[in-house]
Amino acid sequence: MPGWPARLTEQSPWLDLATRPISDVFATLEAQRHRRFIKTHTPLDGLPVDERATYICVGRDPRDADPSRPPASSPPKPSWTTAPRPRPADRLDRFWHWAERAAPPDEGLELLLHHLTTFWDRLQASNVVLVHYSDLRADLEGEMRRLAGRLDIAINTDSWVRLVAEARFDRMRERADEVVPEVTIDGLWPDASRFFNRGASGQWCSLLGPAELRRYEARVRQLAAPDLAFWIHKASKAGEAAFLDRPGRPSSAR
């Protein structure tokens, strides 16, 4: 928020993006005297689990996260990664490639649901928190207060209005040059504001009809436990209806 001594990425580096030497990242973190907060896209089973740290995972309906639409902007792959495979030209074909054929380490539905599963399976731990994107959209202040409680962060009443206002989607887009990950690297984001695309849920509705939804549901059931499948698709009534045969959900999942 305004008044910070540096841009967000300088306070909270994207640990596994590999755009600068890891020794430099560690030096930045070791120099910090405040409570550190680090961005990562690594599943929980790839991270050291330390009881002194809190692990927060944000999930959303996978159908809104899929790459069937051309990305608004994306960082280049590090030089040591495999060259990306060509994607089908047709939007629906791209969706099914992502949902059914892309396998780790490629970014597809399988990798996304594995990532969520590693957090879901440890929800009973006091230092693991799952947040749903639809809850952030519907009740940002409530979710921020929930996170503050889990992190034992006391915030005075006068600060809440300002904090919530600065965390809203449109405001973050306005301040993209301050809050986008790794925005300090020249050329990484040609237009930083496009990092914040639309932010809406249910964008998949124009792509998937009843037959496609049944096919998608069958794929999800191969990859995720029913309770997790219900939770992650809860942003829409159609998503909830598809996964009604779920066991009880852990209360900490919201």
Secondary structure, 3 states (H helix, E strand, C coil): CCCCCCCHHHHCCECCCCCCCHHHHHHHHHHCCCCCCCECCCCHHHCCCCCCCCEEEEECCHHHHCCCCCCCCCCCCCCCCCCCCCCCCCHHHHHHHHHHHCCCCCCCHHHHHHHHHHHHCCCCCCCEEEEEHHHHHHCHHHHHHHHHHHCCCCCCHHHHHHHHHHHCHHHHHHCHHHHCCCCCCCCCCCCHHHHCCCCCCCHHHHCCCHHHHHHHHHHHHHHCCHHHHHHHCCCCHHHHHHCCCCCCCCHHHC
